[in-house]
Amino acid sequence: MKKPDLSIVILNYNTSSLLKGCLESLYKCKDDLSFEVIVVDNGSSDGSWQMLEREFKWARVVETGENLGFAGGNNKASGLVKSEYVLFLNTDVIVPRNTLEKCLDYLKENKLGALTCKLILADGKPDKDARRSFITPWIGLIHLFLKLDLMFPKSKLFARYWYGYISEDEIHEVDAIQGAFFLTRKKILDEVGWFDEDYFLDAEDIDLSWKIKMKGYKIVYYPKVWVTHLKGATKGKNRNVKKYISLKEKLKFRLSGVNSMEIFYRKRLWKKYPPVLNYLVLLGINVIKILRTVQILIFK
C-alpha cells in the first residue's frame, strides 16, 4: 500500500465543535495531496469520540483514556504515522485549500527541519506566535517585563521575540514555530525523541524547535499560504467560542505557560549563564506566576 504524502496528527481534549470544523476543512483538501489523519483524544467527555465515529470514519482515532497533556497526547501517534512527513495541527485551526500541498513542497525542496505557515486569527490579524525567538534572559526582560517590543514593534534590538523587524509576509528562518501548525519530518522526530513529556501544556513546541535546531536543521516561517487560528479556544480564552472552563482549569492553563517557561530555561539555558543571572530569571518567572494568578482571580 502506498504511503500517504502527509500524516496529520490532531490532539483533542473536549473540543468537539472545533475538531469538527478542523476536520471539515481538511476534507476539502483531500484532492490536493494524499494524507492520513490521526486524532488523539485525551480522555474527552464532551462526545468527541461519538462525533468522530458518526461523521469522520476516515480519521483514525486513538483513545488515551486520560488527559496526558500536549506532549504526551501527540506522542501517542509516534508509532502510528505512515508518512515521512508529519503535521501537528490544533483542533482550533481551519485549513484552506493548497496550504498543505505548498507547505509540504517547500519543506521538501529546501530540505528543512520544520516549517509553519502564516496563522491568521479570527479578527483577521496575524498570530504573532507563529514565529518566535528562544527566550534568553535579555529577550525575556524586554518582552515579558519591560514590554519594549510593544513600544518599538519594528526594532531589531527590542522586537526580537516576535521578529517584528521582519515583515510578516517574508519567508525567513526562525528559532521556534507554534504547535498549532508544526510541519516536520518523521525521521527528525525520531531522532530528537518527539515532544518532551516533562511539559504538560505550552512550550512543547518551543522545546521541540530547540531540539531540531540543535541537530543543525533549519526551521522556516513560510507566509505564502495561511490557516485560520481560533487561538485560545481550546483553553477557554477565546470568548467567541462557547466553552465552559472552570476557575481551576483556567488557573492550570494560564499558569502552565509560566511553569513550562521555567522547565525550558532549566533544561536548555541554565548552563549557558552564570548562577546569579539564572536565579534572577527564576525570580522573574515567579513574579509572573503571582501576577497571573491575581489577574485570573480578579477577572474570573
C-alpha positions in Angstrom: 0.0 0.0 0.0 1.3 3.4 -1.0 2.3 5.7 1.9 0.3 8.9 2.3 2.1 12.2 1.4 1.5 13.5 4.9 0.4 12.3 8.3 -1.7 14.9 10.2 -1.8 14.5 14.0 -4.6 16.3 15.8 -4.8 16.3 19.6 -8.3 16.7 21.1 -9.5 17.4 24.6 -13.1 18.3 25.0 -13.2 20.5 21.8 -15.7 18.6 19.8 -17.1 21.5 17.8 -13.6 22.9 17.0 -12.4 19.4 15.9 -15.4 19.1 13.6 -14.6 22.4 11.9 -11.0 21.4 11.6 -11.8 18.0 10.0 -14.3 19.5 7.7 -11.7 21.9 6.4 -9.2 19.1 5.9 -11.8 17.0 3.9 -12.0 19.8 1.4 -8.2 19.5 0.9 -8.3 15.8 0.0 -7.7 16.4 -3.7 -4.6 18.5 -3.0 -2.5 15.6 -1.8 -2.9 12.2 0.0 -2.9 12.4 3.7 -4.0 10.4 6.8 -5.5 12.0 9.9 -4.8 10.6 13.3 -6.9 12.1 16.1 -5.5 11.5 19.6 -8.3 12.0 22.1 -7.0 12.9 25.6 -9.9 11.4 27.6 -12.6 13.8 26.4 -16.1 13.8 28.0 -17.9 16.0 25.5 -19.0 13.4 23.0 -15.9 13.9 20.7 -15.5 10.2 20.2 -19.1 9.7 19.2 -19.0 12.6 16.8 -15.9 11.2 15.2 -17.5 7.7 14.8 -20.6 9.3 13.3 -19.2 11.9 10.9 -15.5 11.2 10.3 -14.9 7.5 9.9 -12.0 8.3 7.6 -10.0 9.6 10.6 -8.1 7.2 12.8 -8.8 7.7 16.5 -6.5 6.9 19.4 -8.1 7.0 22.9 -5.7 7.8 25.7 -8.3 7.5 28.4 -6.9 10.4 30.3 -5.5 13.9 29.7 -1.8 13.3 29.0 -1.1 16.9 28.1 0.0 18.2 24.7 3.3 16.3 24.6 2.1 13.0 26.0 -1.0 13.0 23.8 0.8 13.9 20.5 3.5 11.3 21.2 0.9 8.6 21.2 0.9 8.9 17.4 4.7 8.2 17.1 4.3 4.6 16.2 1.2 5.1 14.0 2.1 7.7 11.4 2.8 6.2 7.9 4.2 9.1 6.1 7.7 10.5 6.1 6.2 13.9 6.9 4.2 14.8 10.0 2.0 17.8 10.6 0.9 18.6 14.2 -2.4 20.5 13.9 -4.6 22.1 16.6 -8.3 21.5 16.6 -8.8 25.3 16.5 -7.3 25.6 13.1 -9.1 25.8 9.8 -7.1 24.8 6.8 -7.9 26.2 3.3 -7.1 24.5 0.0 -3.5 24.4 -1.2 -1.9 25.2 2.2 -0.9 21.7 2.9 0.5 21.0 -0.5 2.5 24.2 -0.8 4.0 23.9 2.7 5.0 20.3 2.1 6.5 21.1 -1.2 8.6 24.0 0.3 9.8 21.8 3.2 10.9 19.1 0.7 12.5 21.4 -1.8 14.6 23.2 0.8 15.4 20.2 2.9 14.1 21.9 6.1 13.8 20.5 9.6 10.4 22.1 10.2 8.1 24.7 8.8 5.0 26.7 9.6 2.8 29.0 7.5 1.1 32.3 8.4 -1.6 31.9 11.1 -4.5 34.3 10.9 -6.6 35.0 14.0 -10.4 35.2 14.0 -10.1 39.0 13.8 -8.1 38.9 10.6 -4.8 39.8 12.3 -1.7 37.6 12.1 -0.9 35.4 15.0 2.5 36.7 16.3 3.3 33.4 18.0 3.6 31.7 14.6 7.3 32.7 14.7 9.3 33.2 17.8 12.8 33.5 19.2 14.0 31.5 22.1 13.6 33.4 25.3 17.0 34.3 26.6 17.4 36.4 29.7 17.6 39.5 27.5 14.6 38.7 25.4 12.6 37.7 28.5 13.4 41.1 30.1 12.4 43.2 27.1 9.4 41.0 26.1 7.9 39.8 29.4 8.7 42.6 31.8 9.6 45.9 30.0 7.3 45.2 27.0 9.7 47.2 24.8 8.6 45.2 21.8 5.2 46.8 22.1 6.7 50.3 22.3 9.2 49.5 19.4 7.5 46.8 17.4 9.9 47.1 14.4 13.1 47.4 16.4 15.7 44.7 15.8 17.0 45.3 19.3 13.7 45.2 21.2 11.3 43.3 18.9 13.3 40.1 18.6 10.8 37.7 20.3 8.2 38.0 17.5 10.6 39.0 14.8 8.8 42.4 14.5 11.7 43.8 12.4 11.0 41.3 9.6 7.8 41.6 7.5 5.1 39.0 8.4 4.9 38.4 4.6 8.6 37.5 4.2 9.9 33.9 4.2 12.7 33.6 6.8 14.4 31.3 9.2 13.2 31.4 12.9 14.1 29.8 16.2 10.7 28.3 17.1 7.3 27.7 15.5 3.9 27.2 17.1 2.4 23.7 17.7 -0.9 24.8 16.1 0.7 24.2 12.7 4.0 22.4 13.0 5.2 20.5 9.9 8.3 18.4 10.1 9.8 15.0 9.2 9.2 11.8 11.0 12.9 10.9 10.7 13.8 14.1 12.6 11.1 13.5 15.3 12.5 10.0 15.9 16.0 11.5 16.0 15.1 14.1 18.7 12.6 11.9 20.6 9.4 13.7 19.6 7.9 16.0 22.3 9.4 16.2 25.8 6.7 15.0 28.2 8.1 17.0 31.1 5.9 19.7 29.7 2.2 19.3 30.2 0.9 22.3 28.3 2.8 25.1 26.5 6.4 25.4 25.4 6.4 21.8 24.0 6.6 23.4 20.5 9.5 25.7 21.6 11.3 22.8 23.1 10.9 20.6 20.0 12.1 23.5 17.9 15.1 23.8 20.1 16.0 20.1 19.7 15.5 20.3 15.9 17.8 23.4 15.7 20.4 21.8 17.9 20.7 19.0 15.4 21.6 21.5 12.7 18.2 21.7 10.9 16.6 24.9 9.7 13.1 26.0 10.8 11.3 28.3 8.5 8.3 30.6 8.6 6.5 30.3 5.2 3.8 33.0 4.9 2.9 32.4 1.2 -0.1 30.4 2.5 -2.1 30.6 5.7 -4.5 28.9 8.1 -7.1 30.4 10.4 -6.3 30.0 14.1 -9.1 30.4 16.6 -6.5 31.0 19.2 -7.2 30.4 22.8 -10.4 28.5 22.1 -9.0 25.2 23.4 -8.1 26.9 26.7 -11.3 28.8 27.2 -9.6 32.2 26.4 -11.5 32.9 23.2 -14.8 34.4 24.2 -16.2 33.9 20.7 -16.2 30.1 21.3 -18.8 28.9 23.9 -16.9 26.5 26.1 -17.1 26.4 29.9 -13.8 26.5 31.7 -13.8 26.2 35.5 -11.6 28.6 37.6 -9.4 25.6 38.5 -8.8 24.8 34.8 -8.2 28.5 34.0 -5.5 28.7 36.6 -4.0 25.4 35.4 -4.0 26.5 31.7 -2.8 30.1 32.3 0.0 29.1 34.7 1.1 26.2 32.5 2.9 28.6 30.2 4.9 30.1 33.0 5.7 26.7 34.5 6.8 25.5 31.1 9.0 28.6 30.8 10.8 27.6 33.9 11.2 24.0 32.7 12.6 25.2 29.3 15.1 27.6 31.0 16.3 24.9 33.4 16.7 22.3 30.6 18.1 24.3 27.7 19.6 27.6 29.0 20.7 27.0 32.6 24.3 26.0 31.8 24.7 28.9 29.4 24.5 31.7 32.0 26.1 32.4 35.4 24.2 31.3 38.6 23.4 34.9 39.7 21.6 35.5 36.4 19.9 32.2 36.5 18.3 32.9 39.9 17.3 36.3 38.8 15.5 34.7 35.9 13.7 32.3 38.3 12.7 35.2 40.5 11.2 36.9 37.5 9.3 33.8 36.5 7.8 33.5 39.9 6.7 37.2 39.9 4.9 36.5 36.6 3.1 33.5 38.2 1.9 35.6 41.1 0.7 38.4 38.8 -1.2 36.0 36.5 -2.8 34.3 39.5 -4.0 37.6 40.9 -5.3 38.7 37.4 -7.3 35.5 37.0 -8.8 35.7 40.5 -9.9 39.3 40.0 -11.3 39.0 36.4 -12.6 35.4 36.7 
